[in-house]
Amino acid sequence: MNEQNESFLFLLGSSRRDGNTEQLVREAAAALPAQTSKDWLRMSEHPLPPFVDIRHEPAPVYETPTGVEAMLLERTLAASHLVFAMPLYWYSLPADTKRYLDYWSAWMRVPGADFKRRMAGKSLSVVTTVSDENRSVATPLIESLRLTADYLAMQFRGAVVAFGNQPGEALNDASIVDRIGALLGAGVAA
Ligand SMILES: Cc1cc2nc3c(=O)[nH]c(=O)nc-3n(C[C@H](O)[C@H](O)[C@H](O)COP(=O)(O)O)c2cc1C
């Protein structure tokens, strides 16, 4: 894959605008090559209805997604690199992002979407912010995304865990933006 068709989808999972995670990722993304395509989604601005598991209903019908769901599916498939950028909420993923992930289960079964095959080979990176001085509390979040990437034969690129609570606080770590930049840069072909 060459640089022309590198495309990042930044999935912003905080329930507040311009929080720590978003600030960090926007700064790091600004250093990506100008020709790199960058798409931004604030998950809280695109609410999905509660996910319903119909897998074991008699003759389940997976309708072609419409509305917000169709938009999210299309932008997910259009990206070559998915960057999950979200705070740690109760040692896990914030609910909007988790619900979006639950929809992947349905998209795998939508006739014609070819979701599983088209997700294979995309990369997945994680940027998260914690307020606990022990950054290993983010391990459950990171591992759930690593395993999800493995399940879909995606390439898990790694994770950066920032520390902060008040918006802007995470930027006090002088090396954090560079570390996120390195994580993103690992997804850009030379
Ligand atoms: C609902 C909720 C749950 C949280 N759970 C945790 C947690 O389990 N561990 C932790 O270290 N911080 C937790 N925090 C603190 C946030 O991770 C922290 O404030 C972070 O800076 C928020 O990121 P943001 O500025 O990108 O929104 C929680 C915050 C909220 C609002």
The ligand as a Gaussian input file, in Angstrom:
#p B3LYP/6-31G(d) Opt

LIG

0 1
 C      -17.429000       7.777000      33.473000
 C      -15.967000       7.916000      33.777000
 C      -15.251000       6.798000      34.162000
 C      -13.880000       6.878000      34.395000
 N      -13.196000       5.741000      34.722000
 C      -11.855000       5.809000      34.903000
 C      -11.118000       4.625000      35.208000
 O      -11.645000       3.520000      35.300000
 N       -9.775000       4.741000      35.404000
 C       -9.136000       5.943000      35.291000
 O       -7.900000       5.992000      35.462000
 N       -9.799000       7.082000      34.975000
 C      -11.156000       7.049000      34.791000
 N      -11.857000       8.187000      34.465000
 C      -11.119000       9.452000      34.288000
 C      -10.824000       9.768000      32.821000
 O      -10.207000       8.717000      32.171000
 C       -9.938000      11.024000      32.726000
 O      -10.631000      12.125000      33.296000
 C       -9.528000      11.371000      31.314000
 O       -8.640000      12.478000      31.338000
 C      -10.728000      11.745000      30.447000
 O      -10.291000      11.805000      29.112000
 P      -10.770000      12.958000      28.108000
 O      -10.221000      14.258000      28.673000
 O      -10.161000      12.581000      26.806000
 O      -12.261000      12.952000      28.099000
 C      -13.221000       8.131000      34.245000
 C      -13.962000       9.259000      33.866000
 C      -15.308000       9.159000      33.653000
 C      -16.083000      10.406000      33.247000

